[in-house]
């Protein structure tokens, strides 16, 4: 199977009816034994010797199922153990992994079934099994899931078997992906019935605070003015559901590593839909007011001409009052770093705002912040010769260079739930320098590269594909980057037009506390 010489999907479709008809453990085991025998002999190989240079990460690794006497006969378990010991050591046909590639983890040779129909029970089961095995063997953080992946399989099989319509099937798929507890997980559905649907949006960015939705940024000024929406507007109900109800109802439908990331993702989901209007309850001056307002399609609600001052150019870096530098990491490019350092070199502190998605500037900046190369991260990669096992990548990644002229002032990193993936990696890198303080709130908890792939026609997804740890092996997944000083936005602060995380940074620079 591993070298691609067998049509493995066809094998599954052939064996499923026999398995369904098995009445006893013995019947079941005999079916599988006969099936394995029919595939050809597994040759006994020279014992596979583990290299002393390889250090394994085995928190995900568990083949105990193969010897489960409640499921398999002794004869079958013995055969499975023989296959494990004499496993295939050639190039894998169905999976490719290259940490230096843009698309690191690939499942290229699985048939995507261009004529896929949800009504085909075999294809529904194949979709579940295929995804489950992708995760079982190639998701580095399986051990951190809230629910054991084996139990997820047991609970999901009935949903896939009994799907009564296309919506049921895709709903099951979405619920399956959410069980990874990974903020990198995305789920895209493409089907004929969706082609004529237009998803409409609220004309502002929002944040959930204290079980309320608060407007934090206007995306389309004229549209927002029409509805009397402004920064600090508080929404308490959406279509007669409280925000608390919405939070509870969507937990199995939105993938996130932690609560901060979940609420961040939920905000847009709660304020978008396929209808033209939405009924919202607002809290204004201590009174609750219900209004029906218009949704807008994404093109309208985000279009530049609707946003006043949209042509105002953001500054990549600048010197603030009291000789403090500020850097917007979301727009700073590598080519801008030397000018940035030259401009801010004599400041008493630099604030690096990482509440965004940086542009691969971390290594270049680190050369100016560190007096010498400094270790900051370790990785684990999947072992394709023994799927399910992970290997610690050789060495520890360093940043910085020998630089006696490195920046001597205080360095502040600002983070929050918007900091995800490369943002978190950037924070890890810059934190390795002297005199660095992280201020803000919990990040999204999804470090490492994000692998994107199609499972079947109409279903595209992604998940984190290698593991990221501090040099002391401390985890970042789900936990996120832990701030030295924790501070969160409040409704009052937003309404007063204050950036409380930024203000806390200024306070720390001046007082050291």
C-alpha positions in Angstrom: 0.0 0.0 0.0 2.8 2.4 0.9 4.5 2.2 -2.5 1.2 2.9 -4.3 1.0 -0.5 -6.0 -2.5 -1.2 -4.6 -5.7 0.8 -5.1 -6.3 1.2 -1.4 -9.7 2.9 -1.7 -11.0 -0.1 -3.8 -9.6 -2.4 -1.1 -11.7 -0.6 1.5 -14.8 -0.7 -0.6 -14.4 -4.4 -1.1 -13.9 -5.3 2.5 -16.5 -3.0 4.1 -19.6 -5.3 3.3 -17.8 -8.3 4.8 -16.9 -6.4 7.9 -20.5 -5.2 8.3 -21.7 -8.8 8.2 -19.2 -10.0 10.8 -21.1 -11.3 13.9 -18.3 -12.1 16.2 -14.7 -11.0 17.0 -13.5 -14.2 15.5 -15.5 -13.5 12.3 -14.1 -10.0 12.1 -10.5 -11.0 12.7 -10.7 -13.8 10.1 -12.0 -11.4 7.5 -9.1 -9.1 8.1 -6.5 -11.9 8.2 -7.8 -13.3 4.9 -7.7 -9.8 3.4 -4.1 -9.2 4.5 -3.1 -12.6 3.1 -4.7 -11.7 -0.2 -2.6 -8.6 -0.6 0.6 -10.7 -0.8 3.4 -11.8 1.5 5.1 -9.3 3.8 8.7 -10.3 3.7 10.8 -10.5 6.8 13.4 -7.8 6.6 16.7 -7.1 8.2 16.0 -5.7 11.7 15.4 -2.0 11.6 18.0 -0.4 13.9 17.1 2.9 15.5 19.9 5.5 14.9 21.5 6.8 18.1 21.5 10.3 16.5 17.7 10.3 16.3 15.7 11.5 19.2 12.0 10.6 19.0 9.0 12.5 20.2 6.4 9.8 21.1 3.5 11.6 22.8 1.4 10.9 19.6 2.7 7.4 19.1 0.5 4.5 20.1 0.0 1.1 18.3 -1.6 -0.6 21.3 -4.8 -0.9 19.3 -3.2 -3.7 17.2 -3.0 -6.0 20.3 -6.4 -5.2 21.7 -7.8 -8.6 22.6 -11.4 -7.2 22.8 -11.3 -6.5 19.1 -8.7 -8.8 17.5 -7.8 -12.4 17.7 -4.3 -13.4 18.9 -3.5 -14.6 15.4 -4.5 -11.2 13.8 -2.6 -9.2 16.4 0.5 -11.4 15.8 0.2 -10.7 12.1 -0.1 -6.9 12.6 2.9 -6.9 14.9 4.9 -8.7 12.2 3.9 -6.1 9.7 5.0 -3.3 12.1 8.4 -4.9 12.7 8.9 -5.5 8.9 7.3 -2.2 7.8 8.0 -0.6 4.4 11.1 1.6 4.3 10.9 2.9 0.8 9.7 6.2 -0.5 6.1 6.9 0.6 3.6 7.2 -2.3 0.7 8.8 -0.6 2.4 11.3 1.7 5.3 13.7 1.1 6.9 15.9 3.7 9.5 18.6 3.1 10.0 21.4 5.8 11.9 23.5 3.3 9.0 23.5 0.8 6.2 26.0 0.5 3.7 23.2 0.8 5.4 21.2 3.5 3.0 18.3 4.0 1.2 16.8 0.9 -1.2 14.0 0.3 -1.0 14.3 -3.5 -1.8 10.8 -4.7 -5.1 10.2 -3.0 -7.9 10.2 -5.6 -10.1 13.3 -5.0 -13.2 11.8 -6.8 -14.2 14.7 -9.1 -17.7 13.1 -9.4 -18.0 12.8 -5.6 -21.5 12.4 -4.4 -22.4 12.6 -0.7 -25.1 10.0 -1.4 -22.5 7.3 -1.9 -22.0 5.7 1.6 -18.6 4.3 0.6 -17.3 7.7 -0.3 -18.7 9.2 3.0 -16.9 6.6 5.0 -13.8 7.0 2.9 -13.8 10.7 3.6 -14.0 10.2 7.3 -11.3 7.4 7.3 -9.0 9.4 5.1 -9.1 12.5 7.2 -8.9 10.6 10.5 -5.7 8.9 9.3 -4.2 12.1 8.1 -4.5 13.4 11.6 -3.7 10.1 13.3 -0.3 9.9 11.7 0.6 13.4 10.6 -0.9 15.9 13.1 1.9 16.8 15.6 -0.5 17.9 18.4 -2.9 15.0 18.4 -2.0 14.3 22.1 -3.3 17.8 23.1 -6.8 17.3 21.9 -9.6 17.7 24.4 -11.2 14.4 23.2 -9.0 11.4 22.3 -8.9 10.9 18.6 -10.0 7.3 18.9 -13.2 8.4 20.7 -13.8 11.0 18.0 -13.7 8.2 15.4 -16.3 6.2 17.3 -18.6 9.2 17.7 -18.2 10.3 14.1 -18.9 7.0 12.3 -22.7 7.1 13.0 -22.9 10.7 11.8 -21.3 9.8 8.4 -23.2 6.6 8.1 -26.6 8.2 8.8 -26.2 11.5 6.9 -29.6 12.2 5.4 -28.6 15.1 3.1 -25.6 17.0 1.9 -25.9 19.5 4.8 -25.7 16.6 7.3 -22.6 15.3 5.6 -20.8 18.6 5.6 -21.9 19.4 9.1 -20.3 16.1 10.2 -17.1 17.0 8.4 -16.9 20.4 10.1 -17.5 18.9 13.5 -14.7 16.4 12.8 -12.2 19.1 12.0 -13.1 21.1 15.1 -12.0 18.2 17.3 -8.3 19.0 16.5 -8.5 22.0 18.8 -6.2 23.8 16.4 -6.6 27.5 15.4 -4.9 26.7 12.1 -7.8 24.4 11.1 -10.0 25.8 8.4 -12.9 24.2 6.6 -14.1 25.2 3.1 -17.2 23.7 1.5 -17.7 23.9 -2.2 -20.9 22.5 -3.6 -23.3 23.2 -6.4 -26.0 24.3 -4.0 -23.7 27.0 -2.6 -22.8 28.5 -5.9 -25.7 31.0 -5.9 -25.4 32.0 -2.2 -23.9 35.3 -1.2 -22.5 35.6 2.3 -23.3 39.0 3.8 -21.4 40.8 6.6 -21.6 43.4 9.3 -19.8 46.6 8.1 -17.4 46.6 11.1 -14.9 44.5 13.0 -15.9 43.5 16.5 -14.7 41.7 19.6 -16.5 39.6 22.2 -15.9 41.0 25.7 -17.9 39.9 28.8 -20.5 38.0 26.6 -21.2 41.1 24.5 -20.1 42.0 21.0 -18.3 45.4 20.8 -17.5 47.3 17.6 -13.7 47.9 17.4 -13.2 49.2 13.9 -15.5 50.5 11.1 -14.9 48.9 7.8 -17.4 50.9 5.8 -18.1 54.4 7.2 -21.1 55.4 5.2 -22.8 52.0 5.6 -22.1 52.1 9.4 -23.4 55.6 9.7 -26.6 54.6 7.9 -27.2 52.0 10.7 -25.8 54.3 13.5 -22.9 51.9 14.1 -19.7 53.4 15.7 -16.7 52.2 17.6 -17.8 51.1 21.0 -21.3 50.1 19.9 -22.4 47.1 22.1 -24.5 44.3 20.7 -26.2 42.0 23.2 -28.4 39.8 20.9 -28.2 38.5 17.3 -31.5 37.3 15.9 -32.9 37.1 19.4 -30.1 35.0 20.7 -27.9 36.3 23.5 -24.1 36.3 22.9 -23.8 33.7 25.7 -26.1 31.4 23.7 -24.2 32.0 20.5 -20.9 31.1 22.3 -22.4 27.9 23.6 -24.0 26.8 20.4 -21.0 27.1 18.1 -18.3 25.3 20.1 -18.5 22.2 17.9 -18.5 24.2 14.7 -15.5 26.6 15.0 -11.9 25.2 15.3 -9.7 27.0 17.8 -6.7 26.1 20.1 -8.0 28.1 23.1 -10.9 30.3 24.2 -9.3 33.6 23.0 -8.9 32.2 19.5 -12.5 30.8 19.6 -14.1 34.0 20.5 -12.1 35.9 17.9 -13.2 33.5 15.1 -16.8 33.4 16.5 -17.2 37.2 16.1 -17.3 37.2 12.3 -19.3 34.0 12.1 -22.0 35.5 14.4 -22.2 38.7 12.4 -22.5 37.2 8.9 -25.1 35.2 7.1 -26.9 34.5 3.8 -30.0 36.7 4.6 -30.2 40.4 3.6 -31.0 41.6 7.1 -30.3 40.8 10.8 -32.1 41.7 14.0 -29.7 43.0 16.6 -30.2 44.1 20.2 -28.0 47.1 21.2 -27.2 48.4 24.7 -27.2 52.2 24.5 -27.1 54.5 27.5 -28.3 51.7 29.8 -31.2 50.8 27.5 -31.7 47.8 25.2 -32.8 48.7 21.7 -33.7 46.2 19.0 -33.3 47.1 15.4 -33.3 45.3 12.1 -30.3 46.3 10.0 -29.0 45.4 6.6 -26.1 43.0 6.0 -23.8 43.9 3.2 -21.8 41.6 0.9 -18.1 41.4 1.5 -17.4 43.6 -1.5 -19.5 46.4 -0.2 -18.8 46.2 3.5 -15.0 46.2 2.9 -14.8 48.5 -0.1 -12.3 51.3 0.2 -14.5 54.1 -1.0 -16.9 53.4 1.8 -14.2 53.9 4.4 -13.3 57.5 5.3 -9.6 58.1 5.4 -9.0 54.7 3.7 -6.2 56.3 1.7 -4.3 57.4 4.8 -1.0 55.6 4.7 0.0 53.8 7.9 3.5 54.4 9.2 5.6 51.3 9.3 7.6 52.8 12.2 7.9 56.1 14.0 9.2 57.9 17.0 6.6 58.7 19.6 6.6 61.2 22.4 9.2 60.7 25.2 11.7 59.2 22.7 9.8 55.8 22.3 9.9 53.9 19.0 6.9 52.1 17.5 6.9 49.4 14.8 3.8 48.1 13.1 4.9 44.5 12.3 2.0 43.9 10.0 3.3 46.2 7.4 7.0 46.4 8.0 9.0 44.6 5.3 12.5 43.1 5.4 13.8 45.9 3.2 12.5 48.5 5.7 14.4 47.0 8.8 17.7 48.8 8.4 16.0 52.2 8.1 13.8 51.3 11.0 16.8 50.5 13.2 18.7 53.6 12.1 15.7 55.8 13.0 14.9 54.1 16.3 18.5 53.2 17.4 18.7 56.2 19.9 15.3 55.7 21.4 14.9 54.5 25.0 12.5 51.8 24.0 10.9 50.2 21.0 7.4 48.8 20.9 6.9 46.0 18.3 3.2 45.6 17.7 2.7 41.9 16.8 -1.1 42.0 17.0 -1.2 41.2 13.3 0.6 39.0 10.8 4.3 40.0 10.3 6.1 39.8 7.0 9.1 37.5 7.8 11.1 40.3 9.4 11.9 38.5 12.7 15.3 37.1 11.8 16.5 40.4 10.3 15.3 42.4 13.3 16.9 39.9 15.7 20.3 40.7 14.2 20.0 44.2 15.6 18.5 43.2 19.0 20.9 40.4 20.0 24.5 40.8 21.0 25.2 37.2 19.8 23.3 34.2 18.2 20.7 33.0 20.6 18.6 29.7 20.7 14.9 30.3 20.6 13.0 27.3 19.1 13.0 23.5 18.5 10.9 21.5 16.0 9.5 18.1 15.6 8.9 16.5 12.2 7.0 13.3 11.2 9.0 10.2 10.6 7.8 8.9 7.2 9.5 5.6 7.7 7.4 4.9 10.8 4.1 6.9 10.5 2.9 8.2 13.8 6.3 8.8 15.3 7.9 12.2 15.3 11.6 13.2 15.4 13.2 16.1 17.0 14.9 18.2 14.3 18.6 18.3 14.7 19.9 21.3 16.7 18.1 24.3 18.1 17.2 27.2 15.8 19.0 30.4 16.6 18.5 34.1 15.8 20.8 37.1 16.0 24.5 37.5 15.3 27.6 38.8 17.0 26.8 42.5 17.2 28.3 44.6 20.0 26.3 47.6 18.6 23.0 45.9 19.2 20.0 47.9 20.5 20.4 48.7 24.2 17.0 50.1 25.1 13.9 48.3 26.3 12.0 46.1 23.8 8.3 45.6 24.1 6.2 43.1 22.2 2.4 43.6 22.0 0.3 40.5 21.5 -3.4 39.4 21.6 -5.7 36.8 20.1 -4.9 38.2 16.6 -1.4 36.9 17.0 -1.3 33.5 15.3 1.2 31.2 13.6 4.0 33.4 12.2 3.0 36.1 14.7 3.7 33.8 17.6 6.9 32.5 16.0 8.0 36.1 15.6 7.3 36.8 19.3 9.3 33.7 20.3 12.2 34.9 18.1 12.3 38.5 19.3 11.8 37.5 23.0 15.2 35.8 22.9 16.9 39.2 22.9 17.9 41.0 26.1 15.5 43.3 28.0 12.4 42.1 26.1 8.9 42.2 27.8 5.8 40.8 26.3 2.6 42.7 27.1 -1.0 41.8 26.1 -3.3 38.7 26.2 -3.4 35.1 25.1 -2.4 34.4 21.5 -4.1 32.0 19.1 -2.0 29.0 20.1 -1.2 27.7 16.6 2.5 27.9 16.0 4.2 26.0 13.1 3.4 25.9 9.4 -0.1 25.4 8.2 -0.7 22.5 5.7 -3.6 23.0 3.3 -5.1 20.2 1.2 -8.2 18.8 -0.4 -9.6 15.6 1.0 -12.4 15.1 -1.6 -14.0 17.3 -4.2 -15.8 20.0 -2.3 -13.9 19.7 0.9 -10.7 21.7 1.6 -9.1 21.9 5.0 -5.8 22.6 6.9 -4.0 21.9 10.1 -0.6 22.6 11.8 1.9 20.2 10.3 5.0 20.3 12.5 5.6 20.9 16.1 7.1 24.1 17.6 8.7 24.2 21.1 10.9 26.5 23.2 14.5 25.3 23.6 13.6 23.9 27.1 10.8 21.9 25.3 8.0 24.0 26.6 5.0 23.9 24.3 3.3 26.8 22.5 0.4 24.9 20.8 -2.9 25.8 22.4 -1.1 27.7 25.2 0.1 30.5 22.9 2.8 33.0 23.8 2.4 33.8 27.5 2.7 37.6 28.2 5.0 38.8 30.9 2.3 41.4 31.7 -1.3 40.4 31.0 -3.7 43.1 30.0 -7.0 42.9 28.0 -9.2 45.3 26.2 -12.3 46.4 28.0 -15.6 47.7 26.7 -15.0 51.0 28.5 -11.5 51.4 27.0 -12.8 50.8 23.4 -15.6 53.3 23.9 -13.1 55.9 25.2 -10.9 55.3 22.2 -8.0 53.8 24.2 -5.6 51.0 23.2 -5.2 49.5 26.7 -2.4 47.1 25.7 -0.4 49.9 24.1 -1.1 52.2 27.1 0.2 49.5 29.4 3.4 49.3 27.4 3.9 53.1 27.8 3.4 52.7 31.5 5.9 49.9 31.7 8.5 51.9 29.8 8.3 54.8 32.1 8.0 53.0 35.4 9.5 49.6 34.9 6.3 48.1 36.4 
